[in-house]
Every structure is written in C-alpha cells, then in structure tokens.
Amino acid sequence: MICTCTHQDCYFIFEVHTRNLPDRCPDCGNRTVHPASPDEIAWFLREHGKEAKAG
C-alpha cells in the first residue's frame, strides 16, 4: 500500500508492505497518514522506477 502524510511541513509519500495503514508517518511522526490518491501513487511509482500493477 502506498500512503501519504498530509502534515503541512511533510507530505511524505511512502510504501508499506502490509494492508494496514500505519499509525504515524515514518518521516515526521505525525498521525496524518492516509492512503495515497491515484496521482500520488503514479508519482511514487515513477520516482521509484516501478510499474503500476493491474487491478
């Protein structure tokens, strides 16, 4: 799952290898973590040289 921190000074987009949303952002520690939007997922995949998975 790809997640986004929406804290105003962070906005970290990261991947977790579980289906559970983490309690805190691994970058800033805030609890403002949400599942990433389709645009954020596309950006993350491009930045990390990964391809989108079907489905």
Beta strands, then each sheet from edge to edge (+ up, - down):
strand 1: 2-5
strand 2: 13-15
strand 3: 33-35
sheet 1: 2+ 1- 3+
end
